[in-house]
Amino acid sequence: MLCVMKDQKIHFVAPSPIERLFSRVFGALVGLGLGFPHNYQLEVRGRRSGRLYSTPVVVLAHRGKRFLVAGRGETQWVRNARASGRVTLRKGRRREELRVRVLGDGEKPEVLKAYLDRFKLTVQRYFPVAAGSPAEDLRPLAPRYPVFELRAASPADPQDPARR
């Protein structure tokens, strides 16, 4: 499904009612500490409401860094994370506050390839190229998929959007 905003095509794949239900149940389980090591409950403040929202996510560890990839495209959590510059990952009693850095389209192909290859069973349906494809095949698709690098939150960091 493509949404149009301000004369710009925005890629977004809306979840079905069954997917929404599964997401709620799975998110609750992850919040209790269950799930695979890469599963977390993402918490982010609403960009307009200031309300705390949460959703289950997959965190990709790749070349010593951690990334969030939005396979569905421009979701609300993506817009909120981009606006606030901060997210919290939660699993059970563990909470980790992080800053996010939005990757440019030129940086995305290698990360998208790693994401698709590693989590192909759950994310292949969001990509028009097959898992195992070269990173170059993902280059023209990069603008469709927001990708964030996760960084430790540092209150003393002058680049931190929360300090502005």
C-alpha positions as CSV (number, residue, x, y, z in Angstrom):
1,M,0.0,0.0,0.0
2,L,1.4,3.4,-0.9
3,C,0.3,6.5,1.0
4,V,0.7,10.0,-0.5
5,M,1.7,12.9,1.7
6,K,2.8,16.3,0.4
7,D,3.3,15.1,-3.2
8,Q,5.7,12.5,-2.0
9,K,5.1,8.8,-2.2
10,I,5.6,7.1,1.2
11,H,5.9,3.4,1.4
12,F,3.8,1.7,4.1
13,V,2.5,-1.8,4.4
14,A,-0.4,-1.8,6.7
15,P,-0.8,-4.8,9.0
16,S,-3.9,-7.0,8.7
17,P,-6.2,-7.3,11.8
18,I,-4.7,-10.8,12.5
19,E,-1.2,-9.3,12.3
20,R,-2.2,-6.5,14.7
21,L,-3.5,-9.1,17.2
22,F,-0.4,-11.2,16.9
23,S,1.8,-8.1,17.4
24,R,0.0,-7.2,20.6
25,V,0.3,-10.8,22.0
26,F,3.9,-11.2,20.9
27,G,4.7,-7.7,22.2
28,A,3.3,-8.6,25.6
29,L,5.4,-11.8,25.7
30,V,8.6,-9.9,24.7
31,G,7.8,-7.4,27.4
32,L,7.8,-10.2,29.9
33,G,11.2,-11.3,28.7
34,L,10.3,-14.0,26.3
35,G,11.3,-14.3,22.6
36,F,14.5,-14.7,20.7
37,P,17.6,-12.6,21.6
38,H,16.9,-10.2,18.7
39,N,13.3,-9.5,19.8
40,Y,12.5,-6.4,21.9
41,Q,9.6,-4.2,22.9
42,L,10.3,-0.7,21.4
43,E,9.1,2.3,23.4
44,V,9.0,5.7,21.8
45,R,7.2,9.0,22.6
46,G,4.5,10.2,20.2
47,R,5.7,13.2,18.2
48,R,2.5,15.1,18.8
49,S,0.8,13.5,21.8
50,G,3.9,12.9,24.0
51,R,2.3,9.6,24.9
52,L,4.5,6.5,25.2
53,Y,3.9,3.9,22.5
54,S,5.3,0.4,22.2
55,T,5.6,-2.2,19.5
56,P,7.7,-5.4,19.1
57,V,10.7,-5.1,16.9
58,V,13.7,-7.1,15.7
59,V,17.1,-5.6,16.4
60,L,19.8,-6.5,13.8
61,A,23.3,-6.9,15.0
62,H,25.6,-6.3,12.1
63,R,29.4,-5.6,12.0
64,G,29.5,-4.6,15.7
65,K,26.5,-2.2,15.4
66,R,22.8,-2.6,16.1
67,F,20.1,-1.5,13.7
68,L,16.3,-1.1,13.5
69,V,14.9,-1.7,10.1
70,A,11.3,-0.8,9.3
71,G,10.3,-3.6,6.8
72,R,6.8,-2.1,6.7
73,G,8.1,1.3,5.7
74,E,7.0,4.6,7.2
75,T,5.2,3.3,10.3
76,Q,4.2,5.5,13.2
77,W,7.1,4.2,15.4
78,V,9.5,5.3,12.6
79,R,8.0,8.8,12.5
80,N,8.1,9.1,16.3
81,A,11.7,7.8,16.5
82,R,12.9,10.1,13.8
83,A,11.2,13.1,15.5
84,S,12.5,12.3,19.0
85,G,15.9,10.9,18.2
86,R,15.5,8.5,21.1
87,V,13.9,5.1,21.8
88,T,13.9,2.6,24.6
89,L,14.3,-1.2,24.1
90,R,12.7,-3.3,26.7
91,K,12.8,-7.0,27.4
92,G,11.5,-8.2,30.7
93,R,12.9,-6.0,33.4
94,R,15.8,-4.7,31.2
95,R,15.4,-1.3,29.7
96,E,18.0,0.4,27.4
97,E,17.6,4.0,26.4
98,L,19.2,4.7,23.0
99,R,19.7,7.4,20.5
100,V,18.9,6.7,16.9
101,R,20.8,7.8,13.8
102,V,18.8,7.7,10.6
103,L,20.9,6.0,7.9
104,G,21.1,7.7,4.5
105,D,19.9,5.7,1.5
106,G,23.6,5.1,0.4
107,E,24.3,3.4,3.7
108,K,21.2,1.1,3.7
109,P,21.8,-1.7,1.1
110,E,24.3,-3.7,3.2
111,V,22.2,-3.4,6.3
112,L,19.0,-4.3,4.4
113,K,20.7,-7.3,2.9
114,A,21.9,-8.5,6.3
115,Y,18.3,-8.0,7.7
116,L,16.7,-9.8,4.8
117,D,19.2,-12.7,4.9
118,R,19.0,-13.1,8.7
119,F,15.3,-12.8,9.2
120,K,14.0,-14.0,5.8
121,L,11.2,-16.2,7.2
122,T,9.5,-13.2,8.8
123,V,10.4,-10.3,6.6
124,Q,10.7,-11.6,3.0
125,R,7.1,-10.7,2.2
126,Y,8.0,-7.0,2.6
127,F,10.8,-7.1,0.0
128,P,10.5,-7.5,-3.8
129,V,13.9,-9.1,-4.0
130,A,14.8,-12.5,-2.6
131,A,16.9,-13.2,0.5
132,G,20.4,-13.9,-0.7
133,S,20.3,-11.2,-3.4
134,P,23.4,-9.0,-3.6
135,A,23.3,-5.7,-1.7
136,E,23.3,-3.8,-5.0
137,D,19.9,-5.2,-5.8
138,L,18.6,-3.4,-2.7
139,R,20.1,0.0,-3.6
140,P,17.1,1.2,-5.7
141,L,14.7,0.0,-2.9
142,A,16.6,1.8,0.0
143,P,14.3,4.9,0.1
144,R,11.4,2.6,0.9
145,Y,12.8,1.2,4.1
146,P,13.8,3.5,7.1
147,V,16.9,2.2,8.9
148,F,18.2,3.5,12.2
149,E,21.5,2.8,13.9
150,L,21.1,2.4,17.6
151,R,23.6,4.2,19.8
152,A,24.0,4.5,23.5
153,A,22.2,7.4,25.0
154,S,24.6,10.0,26.4
155,P,23.1,12.9,28.3
156,A,26.2,14.9,27.8
157,D,26.1,14.5,24.0
158,P,25.6,18.0,22.3
159,Q,24.2,16.2,19.2
160,D,21.4,14.6,21.2
161,P,18.1,15.9,19.9
162,A,16.6,15.6,23.4
163,R,19.0,18.3,24.7
164,R,17.9,20.9,22.2
